[in-house]
């Protein structure tokens, strides 16, 4: 399988970038999940750049942050936010695994999903507002780091040993496609790049970027463990929830500059 197939799979399944996905087999899924953080680079750069542009035109840090949070939702058709809401409804339902999975498949959003979406989006906006308060360059770097962290944990969740909760769907297509050493190497590489991005700022900012990447992984792994216990594995919704959880954790840490 060529690198092009992997990149097309990643962008075709995790964004609205118009690419033709020619292969949907396990090999393509493995390659796509391995390069998933590349999608985060593009999404984060566009999000942070839009916010930076508004800030440069005189918009408040709050308005810039709102725009930066809205862009990823547009570039993913709200896929990950929908997964977050559905996962929250499933976890909060208190139903057996099969019934909880049925709840997650419904098109509506329940109270747990609404509250979770509200709190996560507020946290993202508040954190990015603080980041823009430190300058648009820092905010742009933070947006990219958070978006990459969100996709890196999706790579981790696609490692062997993490089963699919049910047959069919994107979750089953990508569950267990990567060797653990590959998945962890990708995550470690993303953390290293985040630290490198922080070197250009004063003091120990590089360490804050590294801690942000680590916090993203820790929070996502805790959620993944809960979902495996509760649902028996992962679904496409769980992947989306992991992405949003990790991105939020990362940008909150970065806002504490």
C-alpha positions in Angstrom: 0.0 0.0 0.0 1.3 3.4 -0.9 1.5 6.5 1.3 -1.1 8.1 -0.9 -3.7 5.5 0.0 -3.0 6.1 3.7 -3.3 9.9 3.4 -6.5 9.7 1.4 -8.0 7.3 3.9 -7.1 9.6 6.8 -8.5 12.8 5.2 -11.4 11.0 3.6 -12.7 9.6 6.8 -11.7 12.3 9.3 -12.3 15.5 7.4 -14.3 17.1 4.6 -11.3 17.5 2.4 -12.4 16.3 -1.0 -10.3 13.2 -1.7 -11.1 9.9 -3.4 -10.6 7.0 -1.1 -9.9 4.1 -3.4 -9.1 1.5 -0.7 -11.2 0.6 2.3 -9.3 -2.6 3.4 -7.5 -3.1 6.7 -4.1 -2.2 5.2 -5.5 1.2 4.1 -7.1 1.7 7.5 -3.8 0.9 9.2 -2.0 3.5 7.1 -4.8 6.0 7.5 -4.8 5.8 11.3 -1.0 6.0 11.4 -1.1 9.3 9.6 -4.2 10.6 11.3 -2.2 13.4 13.1 -1.6 15.0 9.7 -5.3 15.8 9.6 -4.9 17.5 12.9 -2.1 19.7 11.5 -4.3 21.0 8.7 -7.4 21.4 10.9 -5.5 23.1 13.7 -3.6 25.4 11.3 -6.8 26.5 9.6 -8.6 26.9 12.9 -5.8 28.9 14.5 -5.2 30.9 11.4 -8.9 32.0 11.1 -8.9 33.1 14.7 -5.6 34.9 14.2 -6.9 36.7 11.2 -9.9 37.9 13.1 -7.8 39.0 16.0 -5.5 40.9 13.6 -8.5 42.7 12.2 -9.5 43.9 15.7 -11.7 41.2 16.9 -11.6 40.3 20.6 -9.8 37.3 21.8 -13.1 35.7 22.7 -14.5 36.1 19.1 -11.2 34.8 17.7 -11.5 31.7 20.0 -15.1 31.1 19.0 -14.1 31.1 15.3 -11.2 28.8 16.1 -13.5 26.3 17.8 -16.1 26.5 15.0 -13.6 25.7 12.2 -12.8 22.1 13.2 -16.5 21.5 13.6 -17.0 22.6 10.0 -14.0 20.7 8.7 -15.2 17.5 10.2 -18.9 18.0 9.7 -19.3 17.9 13.4 -18.4 14.2 13.3 -16.2 14.2 16.4 -18.6 16.4 18.4 -21.4 14.1 17.5 -19.4 11.1 18.7 -18.7 12.9 21.9 -22.4 13.5 22.5 -23.4 10.0 21.6 -20.7 8.5 23.8 -21.8 10.7 26.7 -25.4 9.5 26.3 -24.3 5.9 26.1 -22.1 6.1 29.2 -24.7 8.1 31.1 -27.6 5.8 30.3 -26.9 3.2 32.9 -28.2 0.6 30.4 -26.5 -2.8 29.6 -23.9 -2.6 26.8 -26.2 -3.6 24.0 -28.8 -1.1 24.9 -26.2 1.6 25.5 -24.9 1.0 22.0 -28.4 1.3 20.6 -28.8 4.7 22.3 -25.5 5.8 20.7 -26.8 4.9 17.3 -29.9 7.1 17.5 -29.9 10.4 15.6 -31.1 12.5 18.6 -29.0 13.7 21.4 -30.0 13.1 25.0 -29.4 15.2 28.1 -26.0 13.7 28.9 -24.8 14.5 25.4 -26.1 18.1 25.5 -24.5 18.9 28.8 -21.2 17.3 27.7 -21.1 19.2 24.4 -21.9 22.5 26.2 -19.2 22.1 28.8 -16.5 20.9 26.3 -17.2 23.7 23.8 -17.2 26.3 26.6 -13.9 24.9 27.9 -12.4 25.0 24.4 -13.5 28.6 23.8 -12.4 29.8 27.3 -9.0 28.1 26.9 -8.4 29.5 23.4 -9.5 32.9 24.5 -6.6 32.8 27.0 -4.3 31.6 24.4 -5.1 34.5 22.0 -4.5 36.8 25.0 -0.9 35.6 24.8 -0.7 36.6 21.1 -1.9 35.1 17.9 1.3 33.1 17.3 0.9 31.3 20.6 -2.8 30.7 19.9 -2.0 29.3 16.5 0.6 26.9 17.9 -1.8 25.9 20.6 -4.6 25.2 18.2 -2.4 23.0 16.0 -1.0 21.1 19.1 -4.5 20.5 20.4 -5.8 19.2 17.0 -2.8 17.0 16.5 -3.1 15.6 20.0 -6.8 14.8 19.3 -5.9 12.7 16.3 -2.8 11.1 17.9 -5.1 9.5 20.5 -7.3 8.1 17.7 -4.1 6.5 16.4 -3.5 5.0 19.8 -7.1 3.7 20.0 -6.6 1.8 16.8 -3.9 -0.4 18.2 -4.2 -4.1 18.5 -5.8 -5.2 21.8 -8.5 -2.6 21.6 -11.6 -4.4 20.2 -14.6 -3.1 18.3 -17.7 -2.9 20.4 -19.9 -4.1 17.4 -19.4 -5.3 13.9 -19.7 -2.7 11.1 -19.1 1.0 11.0 -15.9 3.0 11.1 -15.0 1.8 14.6 -14.9 -1.8 13.4 -13.1 -0.8 10.3 -10.1 0.7 12.1 -10.2 -1.1 15.5 -7.0 -3.1 16.1 -5.3 -2.2 12.7 -2.0 -0.9 14.2 0.7 -2.7 16.1 0.9 -1.1 19.6 4.6 -0.1 19.1 3.6 1.8 15.9 0.7 3.5 17.6 2.7 4.6 20.6 5.6 5.7 18.4 3.2 8.0 16.5 1.9 9.4 19.8 5.4 9.9 21.2 6.5 11.6 17.9 3.6 14.0 18.1 4.5 14.8 21.7 8.0 15.5 20.7 6.9 17.8 17.9 4.6 19.6 20.3 7.6 20.2 22.6 9.6 21.5 19.6 6.8 23.9 18.7 7.1 25.4 22.2 10.8 26.0 22.0 10.2 29.2 20.1 8.5 30.8 23.1 10.1 32.1 26.3 11.1 30.0 29.3 9.7 26.5 29.8 6.9 26.8 27.3 8.3 23.8 25.5 7.6 21.8 28.6 4.0 23.1 28.8 3.5 21.8 25.2 4.9 18.5 26.2 2.7 18.3 29.3 -0.3 19.2 27.2 0.3 16.3 24.8 0.8 14.0 27.8 -2.4 15.2 29.4 -4.3 14.6 26.2 -3.1 11.0 26.1 -3.9 10.4 29.8 -7.4 11.8 29.6 -8.1 9.9 26.4 -6.8 6.6 27.7 -8.9 6.9 30.8 -12.0 7.5 28.6 -11.0 4.6 26.4 -10.7 2.3 29.4 -14.1 3.3 30.6 -15.6 2.7 27.1 -14.0 -0.7 26.8 -15.4 -1.7 30.2 -18.8 -0.2 29.5 -19.3 -1.1 25.8 -16.9 -3.9 25.3 -14.7 -1.9 22.9 -14.7 1.1 20.6 -17.1 2.5 18.0 -16.8 5.4 15.6 -18.5 7.6 18.2 -15.9 6.6 20.8 -13.1 7.6 18.4 -14.8 11.0 18.1 -15.2 11.4 21.8 -11.5 10.5 22.4 -10.5 13.2 19.8 -12.5 15.9 21.5 -11.5 14.9 25.0 -7.8 14.9 24.1 -7.9 18.2 22.2 -9.8 19.9 25.1 -7.3 18.6 27.7 -4.4 19.8 25.6 -5.7 23.3 25.0 -6.7 23.8 28.6 -3.1 23.0 29.7 -1.8 25.4 27.1 -4.1 28.2 28.3 -2.4 28.2 31.7 0.7 30.0 30.4 
